[in-house]
Amino acid sequence: MPAVIAVAGGLKLAHVKPTEASSDREPLPVSTCQAVAEGWQSDKVQLASAKPVNREQVRISFIGHSTYLIETPEGVTIATDYNGYIGNNDAPTVVTMNKAHSSHYTLKPDPAIENVLPGWNPNGGPIDHDVVVSDTYIRNVTTDIRSGFGSREADANSIFIFEVAGLCIGHLGHLHHDLEDRHIAQIGRLDVVMVPIDGGLTVGHERMSDIVKRLRASVILPMHRRGTPINAFLDLFGEDFDRQFREQDNLTVTLRDLPKQPTIIILQGV
């Protein structure tokens, strides 16, 4: 994976994975999520680590804002949109970051973090992550962000997908625009999706509800919840979506126990 170091002007990649194929390059991991979405023989698909897909529990905890902590069966911990704060938890194994606002990244990540994955390329152009960490395969799909005076900065946000225990878990990051067909194809199947619902700083509620419906995940976890009341988002879904307000800040999911009806779950936190 690319090593990442913090410098005065921001994060600097010590190495960026080449975009063109080369003979000495390691083969990329296989995406089970894309394989299932495209109708491949998914029962024969294995990750690049050669470990077969399993169906064990994954725990997802809401830390706050856009940060969720994902805990895998083999003990990998992943903090999304990491800004330096993860509550009382130990330093995670992996952090992902996005740069639209300082609340979604830090230029001084804890040195104990083994894998720091920025959603943008400090050297310019798109960033491309294909990382296997123990039982988890992590990849990204880049999108654009709004910049000054109404312009757009290409490939400056990443949707991260975490493939673990047979589950496909997606985090939309600081999404600023609709997803095109190519984005949907690159993302593949999602069982769980973390969605910003502020209604203004990211995609508006109506457009975000359309995105959620297109992604067809079984579990929808709202985040970035400051701003317009959450009911304004929930009201855009019909009776085919269940809604659950939990008293806990976490849940466990397995592939075999996913709800049959798409379910929006609001965990405790802000």
C-alpha positions as CSV (number, residue, x, y, z in Angstrom):
1,M,0.0,0.0,0.0
2,P,1.2,3.6,-0.4
3,A,3.0,4.9,2.7
4,V,1.6,8.2,3.8
5,I,3.6,10.9,5.7
6,A,2.4,14.2,7.2
7,V,4.2,17.3,6.0
8,A,3.6,21.0,6.7
9,G,1.4,21.5,3.6
10,G,-0.7,18.4,4.1
11,L,-0.4,14.6,3.5
12,K,2.2,13.5,1.1
13,L,2.3,10.0,-0.5
14,A,5.7,8.4,-0.3
15,H,4.5,6.2,-3.1
16,V,1.5,6.3,-5.4
17,K,0.4,3.1,-7.1
18,P,0.9,3.4,-10.9
19,T,-2.3,3.7,-12.9
20,E,-1.0,1.7,-15.8
21,A,-0.5,-2.1,-15.7
22,S,3.1,-3.3,-15.4
23,S,4.6,-6.8,-15.5
24,D,6.2,-6.5,-12.1
25,R,3.0,-5.3,-10.3
26,E,1.3,-7.6,-7.9
27,P,-2.2,-8.8,-9.0
28,L,-5.1,-6.7,-7.7
29,P,-7.4,-8.2,-5.2
30,V,-10.7,-9.5,-6.5
31,S,-13.8,-7.6,-5.4
32,T,-16.5,-9.9,-4.2
33,C,-19.0,-6.9,-4.2
34,Q,-18.5,-6.2,-7.8
35,A,-18.6,-9.9,-8.7
36,V,-21.9,-10.4,-7.1
37,A,-23.4,-7.2,-8.6
38,E,-22.3,-8.3,-12.1
39,G,-23.5,-11.9,-11.7
40,W,-20.2,-13.7,-11.5
41,Q,-19.7,-17.1,-9.8
42,S,-19.3,-15.5,-6.4
43,D,-19.1,-18.8,-4.5
44,K,-15.7,-19.3,-6.2
45,V,-14.3,-15.8,-5.5
46,Q,-11.6,-15.3,-3.0
47,L,-9.7,-12.3,-1.8
48,A,-6.1,-11.8,-2.9
49,S,-5.0,-13.1,0.6
50,A,-6.4,-16.5,-0.6
51,K,-8.7,-16.6,2.5
52,P,-12.2,-17.6,1.6
53,V,-15.1,-15.3,2.3
54,N,-16.7,-16.1,5.6
55,R,-20.0,-15.1,7.3
56,E,-18.9,-13.9,10.7
57,Q,-20.0,-10.8,12.6
58,V,-18.7,-7.3,11.9
59,R,-19.3,-4.7,14.6
60,I,-20.0,-1.1,13.5
61,S,-19.9,1.8,16.0
62,F,-20.9,5.4,15.5
63,I,-18.1,7.6,16.8
64,G,-19.7,10.9,15.6
65,H,-20.1,13.1,12.5
66,S,-18.8,10.9,9.7
67,T,-16.6,8.6,11.7
68,Y,-17.7,5.0,12.2
69,L,-15.4,2.3,13.7
70,I,-15.6,-1.0,11.9
71,E,-14.3,-4.1,13.8
72,T,-13.7,-7.3,11.8
73,P,-13.6,-10.9,12.9
74,E,-9.8,-11.0,12.8
75,G,-9.5,-7.8,14.9
76,V,-8.9,-5.2,12.2
77,T,-10.3,-1.8,13.3
78,I,-11.1,0.8,10.7
79,A,-12.0,4.4,11.4
80,T,-13.8,6.3,8.5
81,D,-13.3,10.0,7.8
82,Y,-10.8,10.0,10.6
83,N,-10.0,13.5,12.1
84,G,-8.0,12.3,15.0
85,Y,-10.9,11.6,17.4
86,I,-12.1,8.0,18.0
87,G,-13.3,8.3,21.5
88,N,-11.7,6.0,24.1
89,N,-10.7,3.4,21.5
90,D,-7.1,2.4,20.8
91,A,-5.5,3.6,17.6
92,P,-7.2,1.8,14.7
93,T,-5.4,-0.5,12.2
94,V,-6.7,1.5,9.3
95,V,-8.1,5.1,8.8
96,T,-9.7,6.6,5.8
97,M,-10.0,10.4,5.3
98,N,-11.6,12.9,3.0
99,K,-10.6,16.5,2.7
100,A,-13.7,18.6,1.9
101,H,-13.6,19.9,5.5
102,S,-11.1,19.6,8.4
103,S,-13.6,17.5,10.4
104,H,-13.0,14.7,8.0
105,Y,-9.2,14.4,8.1
106,T,-6.1,15.2,10.0
107,L,-2.6,16.1,8.8
108,K,-1.1,14.5,11.9
109,P,-2.5,10.9,12.2
110,D,-1.5,8.9,15.2
111,P,1.9,7.2,14.4
112,A,0.5,3.9,15.8
113,I,-2.0,3.7,12.8
114,E,-0.6,1.2,10.4
115,N,-2.6,2.2,7.3
116,V,-3.6,5.8,6.5
117,L,-5.7,6.0,3.4
118,P,-6.5,9.6,2.2
119,G,-9.4,9.9,-0.2
120,W,-7.6,12.3,-2.4
121,N,-4.1,12.3,-4.0
122,P,-1.9,15.0,-2.6
123,N,0.3,14.7,-5.7
124,G,-2.7,15.4,-8.0
125,G,-5.0,13.2,-10.0
126,P,-7.1,10.4,-8.6
127,I,-6.0,8.2,-5.7
128,D,-6.4,4.4,-6.1
129,H,-6.5,2.2,-3.1
130,D,-6.5,-1.6,-3.3
131,V,-5.4,-2.8,0.1
132,V,-5.8,-6.2,1.8
133,V,-5.4,-6.0,5.6
134,S,-5.8,-9.4,7.3
135,D,-9.4,-10.4,6.6
136,T,-10.5,-7.1,4.9
137,Y,-10.1,-5.8,1.4
138,I,-10.4,-2.0,1.1
139,R,-10.8,-0.1,-2.2
140,N,-12.2,3.3,-3.2
141,V,-14.2,5.0,-5.9
142,T,-13.4,8.7,-6.4
143,T,-15.9,11.5,-6.8
144,D,-15.6,15.3,-7.1
145,I,-16.0,18.0,-4.5
146,R,-17.1,21.6,-4.7
147,S,-14.4,24.1,-4.5
148,G,-14.4,27.9,-4.5
149,F,-16.6,30.0,-6.7
150,G,-18.8,27.1,-7.8
151,S,-16.1,25.1,-9.4
152,R,-15.4,21.4,-8.9
153,E,-12.2,19.6,-7.8
154,A,-12.0,16.3,-9.6
155,D,-11.4,13.1,-7.7
156,A,-11.0,14.8,-4.3
157,N,-13.5,12.7,-2.4
158,S,-13.5,8.9,-2.1
159,I,-16.3,6.4,-1.5
160,F,-14.5,3.7,0.5
161,I,-15.7,0.1,0.2
162,F,-14.8,-2.5,2.9
163,E,-15.2,-6.1,1.9
164,V,-15.1,-8.4,5.0
165,A,-16.9,-11.5,6.2
166,G,-18.8,-11.7,3.0
167,L,-20.2,-8.2,3.6
168,C,-19.9,-5.2,1.3
169,I,-19.8,-2.0,3.5
170,G,-19.6,1.4,1.8
171,H,-18.9,4.9,3.2
172,L,-19.9,7.7,0.9
173,G,-17.6,10.3,2.4
174,H,-18.4,14.0,1.7
175,L,-20.4,13.3,-1.4
176,H,-21.2,16.5,-3.4
177,H,-23.0,15.2,-6.5
178,D,-25.2,12.5,-7.9
179,L,-23.6,9.1,-8.7
180,E,-23.3,8.3,-12.3
181,D,-23.8,4.8,-13.7
182,R,-20.0,4.3,-13.8
183,H,-19.8,5.1,-10.1
184,I,-22.6,2.6,-9.3
185,A,-20.8,-0.1,-11.4
186,Q,-17.4,0.6,-9.6
187,I,-19.0,0.4,-6.2
188,G,-20.9,-2.9,-6.9
189,R,-23.2,-4.5,-4.4
190,L,-23.5,-2.8,-0.9
191,D,-25.0,-4.5,2.1
192,V,-24.4,-1.6,4.4
193,V,-24.0,2.0,3.4
194,M,-23.0,5.1,5.5
195,V,-24.7,8.1,4.1
196,P,-24.3,11.9,4.8
197,I,-27.7,13.5,5.5
198,D,-27.0,17.1,6.4
199,G,-29.1,18.2,3.5
200,G,-26.9,21.0,2.3
201,L,-23.1,20.7,2.8
202,T,-23.2,17.4,0.9
203,V,-26.0,16.2,-1.5
204,G,-29.5,17.5,-0.7
205,H,-32.0,15.1,0.9
206,E,-34.0,14.3,-2.2
207,R,-31.0,13.5,-4.3
208,M,-29.4,11.6,-1.4
209,S,-32.6,9.5,-1.0
210,D,-32.4,8.7,-4.7
211,I,-28.8,7.6,-4.4
212,V,-29.7,5.3,-1.4
213,K,-32.5,3.7,-3.4
214,R,-30.1,3.1,-6.3
215,L,-27.5,1.5,-4.1
216,R,-30.1,-0.9,-2.7
217,A,-28.2,-1.7,0.5
218,S,-29.9,-3.7,3.3
219,V,-28.7,-1.4,6.1
220,I,-28.5,2.4,5.8
221,L,-26.5,4.3,8.5
222,P,-27.1,8.1,8.4
223,M,-24.1,10.3,9.4
224,H,-23.2,14.0,9.1
225,R,-26.4,14.5,10.9
226,R,-26.1,18.2,12.0
227,G,-28.4,20.6,10.2
228,T,-31.8,19.7,8.9
229,P,-33.7,17.4,11.3
230,I,-33.3,13.7,10.4
231,N,-37.0,13.2,9.9
232,A,-36.8,15.4,6.8
233,F,-34.6,12.7,5.3
234,L,-36.6,9.7,6.6
235,D,-39.9,11.2,5.2
236,L,-38.6,10.7,1.7
237,F,-38.8,6.9,2.0
238,G,-42.0,4.9,1.6
239,E,-43.2,1.8,3.5
240,D,-40.8,-0.4,1.7
241,F,-38.1,1.0,4.0
242,D,-38.0,0.3,7.8
243,R,-36.7,2.9,10.2
244,Q,-35.1,2.1,13.6
245,F,-33.8,4.5,16.3
246,R,-31.4,2.6,18.4
247,E,-30.4,3.3,22.0
248,Q,-26.9,2.0,21.4
249,D,-24.1,3.5,19.4
250,N,-23.2,0.2,17.7
251,L,-24.6,-2.8,15.9
252,T,-23.3,-6.1,14.7
253,V,-24.1,-7.4,11.2
254,T,-23.6,-10.7,9.4
255,L,-24.4,-11.6,5.8
256,R,-27.0,-14.2,6.7
257,D,-28.8,-11.9,9.2
258,L,-29.2,-8.8,7.1
259,P,-32.8,-7.5,7.2
260,K,-35.0,-8.6,4.4
261,Q,-36.5,-5.1,4.2
262,P,-34.1,-2.1,3.6
263,T,-33.6,-0.6,7.0
264,I,-32.4,2.9,8.0
265,I,-30.8,2.6,11.4
266,I,-30.1,5.7,13.5
267,L,-27.4,5.0,16.1
268,Q,-26.9,7.1,19.2
269,G,-24.5,10.0,18.6
270,V,-24.3,13.3,16.5
